[in-house]
């Protein structure tokens, strides 16, 4: 059969996730993976999850195993509003759509707001899967640089002098892949630019709870409410994947009502609703009051691993690498001091039995081939020692 022309044009341009492809290598015997942004299963609260699951299937089986509301169960959305209050976000259950992870939230939102060739601005580098959703929505992507203080908002301001944009996508806190956090002054500048130029901000916040210090910067959603009394152009997404368990496949998106109903319609066409069983389990888990302790456990473990990795890299490879010291999250972003193609270098590291993600895949344009991303979340401290030794040998 001649299949030419059967695929939609947008699918011809769409690329598979490089990270998903690299995970195949991580399954090889003897390979230490620093590639995937995967939470450590050793830190999952299996006892609490078991209790919550038992409660879900014994006390509310008619809800756990039945169709549910597209927007998500009211009970879980109420729990999410309470959780978000601790992040400075005041919302109501009616402002929330529960999704199959925050990845689906991004996909639904982009499909709802992006027309072909609408301009969206992203960071260099930025979250790979967000690039996929924007490309699938046929957005025209522009990028601005970033540094230790996050997105260079001055560069964005220059773009706005000559271009009308639809929106900005960013991970402002402990970004993926950079690990850096947008400074308070730049957050305020970005929110004010969005109000002045009438564009959307998609604020992706999967890692905000995973901080290694007591510092908490206000979300962009919170700042907009503070400055203007509303957040009508801010779309806030988050997830239970990094603080509870990714297998639940539960995230959420908070958005203004002019958008929420449209996103709900798209979700109806996509999957009707997120898993009723997962939602019921999550609701009961939150009711057990175990999440705060669980987050503290994750923070302490990741902070220790991050410190070990950073000190090893500085000691063993500091003469050839430079990196920002993460203050939270799951990632460390490194750059060779001299030009090097990290995709080519990874062929050597694979021979040594260690895999990472070359940085070039996180750029919408002008990729920096001398960069790479390391995740310290899943490896043990012993494996981190061995991984750095292997990276050194691969040079």
Protein Blocks (a to p, Z undefined) as FASTA:
>chain_A
ZZehkacfklmmpccdfklmmmmmmmpghiacfkbccdcfklpcfklmmmmmmmmmmmmm
mlmmgccdfkbpfklmmmmmmmmmmnopacdfklpccdehjklmmmmmmmmmmcghiacd
ddddddfklmmmmmmnopacddddddfkopafklmmmmmmmpccfbdcddfehpafklpa
cdfklmmmmmmmmmmnopadddddfklmmccbfbdcddfklmmmmmnopafkbccdddfk
lmmomklopadddddfklmmmmmmmmmmmnopacfklmmmmmmmmmnopmmmmmmmmmmm
mmmmmmmmmmmmmmmmmmmgccdddfedjbdcdddfbdcdfklmmmmmmmnopacddfkl
mpfbhpafkbccddfklpcfklmmmmmmmmmmmZZ
